[in-house]
Amino acid sequence: MSLRNSGTRLAMLTKELMLKWRETREFWQDAKSEEFQKKYLDELQGSVDNAVTVIDKLDKLITKIRKDCE
């Protein structure tokens, strides 16, 4: 699996997780669910966004290095 594919897969799986979380929030709406979202899911989303950006940059760099070595 290439880096770009890994980044895309990570983004898709995170999106799926967030969709499931929204479904869960329809039934779990209290202070603990708010705490869970702020403590874990909001941070996760930001971290995944950053990771996908870095993965894309690394993929471009590796592609350039390969071309330069040919």
C-alpha positions as CSV (number, residue, x, y, z in Angstrom):
1,M,0.0,0.0,0.0
2,S,1.4,3.4,-1.0
3,L,1.6,6.3,1.4
4,R,-1.1,8.2,-0.4
5,N,-3.4,5.2,-0.2
6,S,-2.6,4.9,3.5
7,G,-3.5,8.6,4.0
8,T,-6.7,8.2,2.1
9,R,-7.7,5.1,4.0
10,L,-7.0,6.8,7.3
11,A,-9.2,9.7,6.3
12,M,-12.0,7.5,5.1
13,L,-11.9,5.3,8.3
14,T,-11.9,8.4,10.5
15,K,-14.9,9.8,8.5
16,E,-16.7,6.5,9.0
17,L,-16.0,6.6,12.8
18,M,-17.3,10.2,13.0
19,L,-20.5,9.2,11.2
20,K,-21.0,6.3,13.6
21,W,-20.3,8.7,16.5
22,R,-23.1,11.0,15.2
23,E,-25.5,8.1,15.1
24,T,-24.4,7.2,18.7
25,R,-25.0,10.8,19.8
26,E,-28.7,10.4,18.9
27,F,-29.0,8.0,21.8
28,W,-26.2,9.2,24.2
29,Q,-26.6,12.9,25.0
30,D,-25.2,13.7,28.4
31,A,-22.2,15.4,30.0
32,K,-20.1,12.2,29.6
33,S,-20.8,12.0,25.8
34,E,-19.7,15.7,25.5
35,E,-16.6,14.9,27.6
36,F,-15.8,11.8,25.4
37,Q,-16.2,13.8,22.2
38,K,-14.0,16.7,23.4
39,K,-11.4,14.5,25.1
40,Y,-11.0,11.9,22.3
41,L,-12.8,12.4,19.1
42,D,-12.1,16.1,18.5
43,E,-8.5,15.5,19.2
44,L,-8.5,12.5,17.0
45,Q,-10.0,14.4,14.1
46,G,-7.4,17.1,14.3
47,S,-4.6,14.6,14.6
48,V,-5.8,12.6,11.6
49,D,-6.1,15.8,9.5
50,N,-2.5,16.6,10.4
51,A,-1.3,13.1,9.7
52,V,-3.0,13.0,6.3
53,T,-1.4,16.3,5.3
54,V,2.1,15.0,6.4
55,I,1.5,11.6,4.6
56,D,0.7,13.5,1.4
57,K,3.8,15.6,1.7
58,L,5.9,12.6,2.3
59,D,4.4,10.8,-0.7
60,K,5.3,13.8,-2.9
61,L,8.8,13.9,-1.5
62,I,9.4,10.2,-2.0
63,T,8.0,10.4,-5.6
64,K,10.4,13.3,-6.3
65,I,13.4,11.4,-4.8
66,R,12.6,8.4,-6.9
67,K,12.4,10.5,-10.1
68,D,15.7,12.3,-9.2
69,C,17.4,8.9,-8.7
70,E,16.3,7.5,-12.1
